[in-house]
Amino acid sequence: MTHRDHRYSLVKPMVEAGKIEVFSDIFKFIPKTRVANDLGKKVDRFNELMTNVEEFILKDLFLIAKFCELDEETMLRLVMKQYRDTKSRLVNP
């Protein structure tokens, strides 16, 4: 990634303001296709990972965190919240 997309810089203030509460909220501010391309992933694969966040590898999550200027713990918290929300919907439809 030679030039960082300016929309990545929107993420950290939105996390701090509570406007981004789960991992998928990030993509209200920056397109999934941009992030997928920056990770070197095919968009279809990235969409699969978004549906099943537990299948992401930490390296990719930490890269996304770096793009967004977030620390790893914050990224993991966003992913875990999304995972728990998704899991509870599956258990309690």
Secondary structure, 3 states (H helix, E strand, C coil): CCCCCHHHHHHHHHHHCCCCCCHHHHHHCCCHHHHHHHHCCCHHHHHHHHHCHHHCCHHHHHHHHHHCCCCHHHHHHHHHHHHHHHHHHHHCC
